[in-house]
Amino acid sequence: AGSSMGMAIDLVAENQADACVSGGNTGALMALSRFRLKLLPGIDRPALVSALPTISGRKTWMLDLGANVSSDADSLFQFAVMGAALAEQHLQQAPRVAILNIGAEEIKGNDLVKRCAEMLTQTQAINFIGY
């Protein structure tokens, strides 16, 4: 017999559900999702996402919300790609993508954030607007 978490993920994999919500262990959720739902080509690890309401009534999608203890610039870039794809499905237009940083100035932030920003700047498929 499978766990309730595994069964919920299987329902998503079988197109019987559109989402899975779990109050269980985040690590287990991410591991089960990775193997049962598979990853997109070019994506190395999953990310937790949440749609947050804004004062204007729109939503903003944030990734990665705790699924990964540490990430490199490539992972942050992949999270931006996944977030942009998700937002585009909802907005029906290319979303603006930004990196949450300690400030808006290009000199602020650590090397990881700066490297990811450089990668996003060089990617024409993403409307990167900075920090």
NUKOL-240619 format. One record per atom (N, C-alpha, C, CB): x, y, z. Coordinates in steps of 0.001 Angstrom, whole numbers, padded with zeros to 6 digits, always signed. Glycine has a CB too. Layout:
REM residues N
XYZ;...
This chain:
REM residues 131
+000849-001187+000000;+000000+000000+000000;+000886+001239+000000;-000961+000005+001226;+000512+002245-000774;+001280+003473-000853;+000835+004470+000193;+001162+004078-002229;+001647+005477+000390;+001303+006543+001331;+000249+007456+000713;+002561+007357+001726;-000442+008204+001545;-001436+009146+001027;-000754+010202+000157;-002211+009820+002188;+000466+010589+000521;+001219+011551-000275;+001529+010967-001646;+002519+011956+000443;+001996+009738-001673;+002299+009075-002937;+001063+008919-003801;+002919+007719-002683;-000055+008577-003185;-001297+008415-003945;-001760+009750-004524;-002399+007816-003054;-001613+010837-003761;-001992+012158-004262;-001125+012559-005451;-001877+013208-003147;+000164+012290-005366;+001074+012603-006472;+000738+011748-007684;+002543+012384-006053;+000401+010486-007457;+000010+009611-008562;-001233+010139-009270;-000242+008189-008052;-002187+010711-008534;-003380+011289-009157;-003005+012430-010098;-004359+011793-008082;-002031+013236-009702;-001543+014307-010580;-000869+013696-011804;-000554+015243-009823;-000030+012690-011590;+000687+012041-012697;-000277+011417-013698;+001640+010971-012160;-001421+010938-013216;-002416+010278-014072;-003469+011256-014597;-003102+009154-013303;-003248+012556-014415;-004168+013613-014857;-005550+013512-014232;-004303+013578-016352;-005634+012912-013061;-006898+012858-012332;-006997+014004-011327;-007044+011511-011615;-005888+014704-011119;-005846+015886-010254;-004884+016887-010873;-005412+015516-008790;-005115+018163-010602;-004258+019218-011147;-003190+019680-010170;-005095+020393-011559;-003346+019342-008907;-002394+019793-007893;-002376+018811-006732;-002748+021215-007395;-001327+018905-005953;-001184+018093-004746;-000829+019030-003601;-000095+016971-004925;-001593+018971-002540;-001320+019756-001345;-000994+018776-000233;-002532+020680-000962;+000080+019034+000487;+000494+018106+001532;+000950+018850+002774;+001605+017199+001027;+000567+018320+003910;+001065+018824+005184;+002190+017948+005708;-000064+018901+006208;+002640+017023+004855;+003675+016074+005251;+005076+016621+005089;+003541+014819+004458;+006028+015740+005191;+007441+016074+005101;+007780+016634+003719;+008300+014841+005401;+008356+017829+003690;+008682+018485+002420;+009689+017681+001607;+009230+019884+002675;+010698+017131+002270;+011701+016332+001563;+011080+015124+000891;+012791+015882+002522;+010167+014458+001586;+009489+013300+001004;+008623+013722-000176;+008632+012586+002062;+007928+014841-000033;+007092+015347-001124;+007927+015630-002367;+006353+016617-000689;+009062+016282-002183;+009911+016620-003323;+010506+015368-003957;+011029+017571-002891;+010939+014417-003142;+011526+013184-003679;+010487+012374-004447;+012123+012335-002546;+009311+012194-003866;+008256+011444-004557;+007844+012147-005850;+007032+011267-003640;+007702+013460-005791;+007307+014219-006981;+008339+014095-008087;+007098+015687-006631;+009593+014168-007699;+010678+014098-008685;+010643+012783-009453;+012038+014264-007998;+010381+011696-008761;+010426+010394-009414;+009097+009983-010034;+010854+009354-008429;+007993+010431-009495;+006699+010026-010045;+006194+010982-011119;+005677+009927-008937;+006525+012256-011013;+006068+013232-011999;+007119+013530-013058;+005671+014511-011309;+008364+013242-012766;+009507+013501-013653;+009786+015001-013725;+009242+012932-015074;+010956+015311-014230;+011372+016699-014382;+011352+017090-015853;+012773+016917-013784;+011192+018361-016118;+011271+018866-017483;+012695+018707-017998;+010825+020346-017554;+012870+018555-019302;+014230+018493-019854;+015011+019755-019480;+014188+018325-021399;+016243+019572-019031;+017087+020697-018659;+016909+021167-017223;+016824+021826-019571;+015987+020556-016493;+015746+020919-015096;+016334+019831-014208;+014218+021112-014810;+017183+020221-013265;+017879+019259-012411;+017169+018947-011106;+019234+019763-012108;+016367+019893-010603;+015688+019657-009329;+014380+020442-009282;+016599+020052-008141;+013412+019925-008538;+012135+020637-008422;+012259+021829-007478;+011033+019686-007928;+011242+022661-007486;+011197+023824-006598;+009780+023983-006064;+011659+025117-007339;+009669+024451-004849;+008359+024790-004308;+007971+026161-004835;+008361+024767-002745;+006701+026311-005166;+006209+027570-005711;+004947+027977-004967;+005937+027451-007232;+004745+029270-004858;+003512+029787-004287;+003099+031018-005078;+003685+030121-002775;+001801+031123-005327;+001255+032315-005967;+000814+033262-004858;+000060+031963-006935;+001373+034448-004844;+001060+035427-003812;+000241+036562-004416;+002353+035972-003159;-000845+036966-003756;-001636+038082-004282;-000883+039399-004112;-003008+038156-003577;-001114+040306-005033;-000499+041629-004945;-001581+042671-004694;+000297+041964-006239;-001173+043857-004356;-002117+044934-004075;-002935+045306-005317;-001370+046163-003552;-002369+045063-006506;-003073+045387-007752;-004079+044310-008150;-002071+045586-008876;-004140+043221-007378;-005077+042149-007703;-004480+041053-008559;-006260+042713-008397;-003272+041256-009014;-002587+040217-009790;-001888+039272-008836;-001571+040835-010791;-001286+038255-009382;-000511+037321-008579;+000949+037401-008983;-001042+035882-008735;+001796+037090-008039;+003214+036926-008337;+003608+035533-007872;+004091+038040-007643;+004385+034845-008671;+004805+033487-008338;+006234+033529-007818;+004690+032543-009570;+006456+032864-006692;+007794+032831-006100;+008290+031398-006033;+007792+033467-004692;+009525+031197-006474;+010222+029919-006387;+011588+030226-005804;+010330+029195-007796;+012233+029539-005159;+012072+028287-004470;+011807+028590-003011;+013310+027382-004647;+010734+028098-002497;+010285+028474-001160;+010620+027426-000112;+008802+028718-001167;+011863+027004-000083;+012304+026123+000980;+012572+024685+000613;+011331+026140+002016;+012381+024315-000618;+012614+022921-001001;+014099+022594-001030;+011993+022634-002366;+014906+023576-001287;+016344+023355-001426;+017102+024193-000405;+016813+023693-002856;+017920+023533+000390;+018685+024220+001429;+019722+025147+000820;+019364+023209+002350;+020372+024696-000231;+021342+025533-000928;+021202+025289-002421;+022795+025240-000447;+021437+026328-003177;+021318+026243-004632;+022481+026971-005272;+019972+026831-005120;+022835+026544-006473;+023861+027252-007230;+023171+028139-008266;+024854+026251-007915;+023955+028893-009017;+023398+029820-009999;+022598+029086-011070;+024514+030632-010648;+023055+027905-011482;+022315+027133-012483;+020936+026745-011966;+023100+025878-012878;+020868+026344-010704;+019572+025979-010119;+018649+027190-010045;+019764+025376-008715;+019173+028331-009606;+018348+029539-009559;+017840+029900-010951;+019144+030713-008965;+018699+029750-011944;+018300+030012-013321;+017164+029072-013732;+019505+029854-014273;+017300+027795-013404;+016256+026827-013734;+014949+027154-013016;+016711+025413-013372;+015032+027618-011767;+013825+028018-011051;+013151+029178-011781;+014158+028413-009591;+013943+030116-012290;+013394+031246-013042;+012700+030766-014311;+014503+032248-013394;+013295+029803-014989;+012689+029243-016205;+011355+028586-015869;+013641+028215-016874;+011334+027773-014807;+010089+027108-014412;+009034+028123-013983;+010351+026111-013274;+009435+029110-013202;+008491+030126-012753;+007930+030936-013903;+009151+031044-011762;+008782+031275-014858;+008325+032028-016027;+007329+031209-016843;+009520+032437-016906;+007589+029922-017001;+006671+029055-017754;+005324+028958-017050;+007277+027647-017935;+005344+028800-015749;+004107+028722-014974;+003327+030029-015060;+004413+028384-013510;+003999+031142-014842;+003336+032444-014889;+002764+032726-016272;+004310+033550-014493;+003494+032351-017310;+003004+032584-018672;+001717+031814-018936;+004067+032188-019697;+001602+030611-018403;+000371+029832-018562;-000814+030550-017923;+000535+028433-017946;-000590+031198-016805;-001672+031886-016106;-001955+033268-016682;-001341+032008-014640;-000917+033989-017048;-001073+035358-017532;-001418+035438-019012;+000184+036131-017275;-001105+034382-019751;-001275+034357-021204;-000419+035418-021889;-002743+034562-021567;+000692+035759-021277;+001685+036662-021860;+003003+036430-021136;+001234+038167-021755;+004075+036897-021734;+005397+036710-021129;+005480+037494-019822;+006521+037158-022105;+005796+036823-018725;+005883+037522-017444;+007206+038260-017281;+005701+036540-016303;+007217+039218-016384;+008451+039871-015978;+009069+039012-014883;+008197+041349-015486;+010361+038764-014971;+011056+037900-014013;+012108+038721-013282;+011709+036674-014727;+012133+038587-011963;+013113+039295-011139;+013705+038333-010120;+012467+040514-010428;+014859+038705-009587;+015503+037939-008523;+015311+038703-007217;+017030+037702-008826;+014865+038005-006186;+014775+038609-004862;+016192+038732-004308;+013858+037762-003904;+016597+039944-003993;+017971+040224-003587;+017957+041200-002409;+018799+040803-004777;+019097+041522-001880;+019189+042442-000742;+019065+043906-001154;+020500+042233-000016;+018967+044177-002425;+018808+045529-002940;+018610+045487-004439;+020018+046401-002581;+018226+046613-005019;+017977+046675-006456;+019227+046992-007271;+016924+047704-006740;+020286+047446-006602;+021506+047818-007312;+022262+046570-007772;+022406+048689-006417;+022848+046657-008956;+023574+045514-009519;+024789+045104-008691;+024017+045836-010923;+025330+046014-007907;+026516+045681-007107;+026160+044904-005840;+027265+046954-006731;+024884+044876-005479;+024461+044188-004255;+024199+042717-004523;+023208+044845-003673;+024363+041927-003488;+024113+040494-003590;+025404+039712-003677;+023247+040191-004793;+025287+038420-003444;+026473+037564-003503;+026757+037115-004938;+026293+036338-002593;+027855+036421-005126;+028263+035992-006466;+027231+035075-007113;+029606+035284-006402;+026572+034251-006318;+025565+033335-006837;+024422+034113-007495;+025023+032433-005709;+023921+035118-006812;+022823+035934-007326;+023273+036716-008561;+022310+036900-006236;+024472+037268-008509;+024987+038028-009651;+025167+037133-010875;+026321+038696-009290;+025648+035912-010668;+025841+034972-011787;+024493+034589-012392;+026598+033699-011316;+023504+034342-011558;+022173+034019-012065;+021603+035193-012857;+021229+033646-010908;+021785+036406-012351;+021310+037594-013063;+021972+037704-014428;+021581+038863-012240;+023259+037420-014484;+023984+037448-015758;+023396+036421-016731;+025493+037172-015532;+023112+035229-016234;+022537+034177-017079;+021157+034590-017596;+022436+032851-016295;+020336+035183-016726;+018996+035607-017137;+019055+036758-018132;+018174+036018-015918;+020013+037659-017960;+020191+038778-018888;+020515+038277-020289;+021299+039714-018394;+021252+037189-020372;+021666+036635-021659;+020612+035729-022291;+022947+035869-021491;+019494+035536-021631;+018451+034635-022125;+017309+035448-022707;+017937+033710-020997;+017173+035426-024020;+016146+036215-024685;+014734+035711-024403;+016391+036219-026165;+014595+034445-024048;+013271+033868-023828;+012640+034327-022511;+013362+032357-023849;+013423+034986-021656;+012914+035434-020361;+013008+036949-020274;+013694+034771-019198;+011924+037575-019853;+011860+039023-019681;+012399+039373-018292;+010394+039551-019867;+013727+039349-018168;+014378+039600-016882;+014454+041090-016626;+015786+038977-016843;+013918+041525-015472;+013880+042957-015160;+014823+043346-014030;+012477+043364-014798;+015621+042408-013554;+016618+042727-012531;+016210+042262-011152;+016872+044204-012501;+016580+043076-010175;+016339+042727-008770;+015115+043432-008250;+017545+043076-007905;
